[in-house]
Amino acid sequence: MRERHPDVVVVGGGLVGLAIAHGLLRQKLRVTVCDEGDRDFRASRGNFGLVWVQGKGVNSPPYARLTSHSARLWPDYARQLQRDSGIDPGHTRRGGLSLCLEIDELAEKSAAMAALKAHTPGFDYEVLDAAGVRRFLPGASPDIAGGIYSPQDGHVNPLQTLHALLAAFEALGGTYLPRCRVDDVSHRAGAFSLTTSGPTLQTARIVLAAGLGNARLAPLVGLYAPVLPVRGQVMITERVAPFLPYPTTSVRQTTEGTVQIGDSQERVGLDDGTLPEVLVNMARRAIALFPLLRSAQVVRTWGALRIMTPDGLPLYEESRSHPGAFVATCHSGVTLAAAHSELIAPWIAGNDAPTLLETFDGARFAL
Ligand SMILES: Cc1cc2nc3c(=O)[nH]c(=O)nc-3n(C[C@H](O)[C@H](O)[C@H](O)COP(=O)(O)OP(=O)(O)OC[C@H]3O[C@@H](n4cnc5c(N)ncnc54)[C@H](O)[C@@H]3O)c2cc1C
């Protein structure tokens, strides 16, 4: 009975839904998460694992501040997650680099970093030439133009993070309903009733954190979430000796020694496949950055769909017509997981909306 009448139902068991659900349990609420299942599109199982600040919100000071804030929360959040779950999400925050093969690319990135620093308190970065990059990353090619280092950047083990979130959620008493698709939501006398492929659920609060599924669900509760897929292709090499002590935007080495390569952005609809020509280009660029990768064998490739709003910024909103219904979605759910748990969850639990979130409602998409 308890799982059918929780205080909050979170729709979607990806990184966004589980981080919010974990935070809601820590607010002492009874929470049920329903998740559609393994055959659905799930960005949370296919991402690159960066907790990344440089480059986020260059043209949006509120997004830059939210991103910076979440990255600052991450070290404590990772410890909390490990305490609650017994699983190490593998978070490190020693800084990270974005690398440039061409001098024009470096000039463009340097200008973007200057703009970001001008409106983001606490953001730091350094512009490096090839020799400067090689002081951080001795395996980098001497022929690259240079790169940007920011001490605020870091990364996690993305699958362990997802696993830790689910384990923490269950350890704190949350109810997780896998293979439970929400088909319909009705609202009467301040209560929501959710028709699902499993049990019918009744609750006073509902959080739509269903990734691409939010586009269909949001109008059921008077919200608008015009999210679209943007595919990213990723590849993993065999284990190689440690050579990459800092993550970069397109190449990072995991603690196990494998190397993850990938940063493609393709608007191809609901197609999460891979294309040899895209993978070959990614591999060529990775080898140009780190020549030792020439001899590394690729062991796995995949595609996954990012969840993108029209302006690329997150969407957080409570419905005016259906109070108690919230939508939460973003394209950097790893980076923002700490903020989702520490800022968004208390707001959904009934606290005032944090000022950091003020500009992220759907009103900006109205014509
Ligand atoms: C290639 C790639 C690389 C990325 N790299 C990074 C990175 O380095 N750093 C970073 O911060 N972010 C990165 N991201 C983005 C990050 O992965 C996403 O922002 C995050 O995973 C989104 O999580 P989510 O929970 O919103 O969505 P999802 O993981 O898609 O989860 C949504 C869940 O909702 C469920 N669902 C959908 N509809 C329903 C329904 N009707 N009923 C019940 N359940 C439903 C689905 O089954 C799914 O499990 C990357 C993404 C991709 C694709």
The ligand as a Gaussian input file, in Angstrom:
#p B3LYP/6-31G(d) Opt

LIG

0 1
 C       26.853000      10.511000     -25.265000
 C       26.469000      11.333000     -24.064000
 C       27.459000      11.884000     -23.264000
 C       27.108000      12.640000     -22.154000
 N       28.096000      13.113000     -21.350000
 C       27.781000      13.832000     -20.252000
 C       28.793000      14.303000     -19.402000
 O       29.978000      14.063000     -19.618000
 N       28.436000      15.044000     -18.317000
 C       27.127000      15.346000     -18.047000
 O       26.860000      16.052000     -17.080000
 N       26.133000      14.861000     -18.807000
 C       26.430000      14.115000     -19.904000
 N       25.441000      13.619000     -20.689000
 C       24.067000      13.914000     -20.348000
 C       23.519000      13.027000     -19.259000
 O       23.784000      11.682000     -19.538000
 C       22.011000      13.284000     -19.190000
 O       21.793000      14.642000     -18.897000
 C       21.332000      12.473000     -18.119000
 O       21.661000      11.130000     -18.207000
 C       19.838000      12.650000     -18.261000
 O       19.220000      11.847000     -17.310000
 P       17.669000      11.721000     -17.278000
 O       17.341000      10.988000     -16.043000
 O       17.021000      13.046000     -17.526000
 O       17.303000      10.885000     -18.601000
 P       17.418000       9.325000     -18.929000
 O       18.688000       8.733000     -18.516000
 O       17.042000       9.214000     -20.379000
 O       16.307000       8.674000     -18.031000
 C       14.946000       8.903000     -18.263000
 C       14.218000       7.690000     -17.730000
 O       12.836000       7.959000     -17.803000
 C       12.197000       6.744000     -18.151000
 N       10.903000       7.081000     -18.748000
 C       10.633000       7.715000     -19.905000
 N        9.303000       7.817000     -20.099000
 C        8.722000       7.202000     -19.034000
 C        7.373000       6.962000     -18.649000
 N        6.330000       7.363000     -19.403000
 N        7.148000       6.296000     -17.500000
 C        8.188000       5.860000     -16.702000
 N        9.484000       6.077000     -17.030000
 C        9.748000       6.728000     -18.171000
 C       13.134000       6.059000     -19.130000
 O       12.916000       4.658000     -19.108000
 C       14.500000       6.447000     -18.567000
 O       15.042000       5.450000     -17.711000
 C       25.750000      12.856000     -21.825000
 C       24.753000      12.283000     -22.613000
 C       25.099000      11.527000     -23.721000
 C       24.017000      10.909000     -24.536000

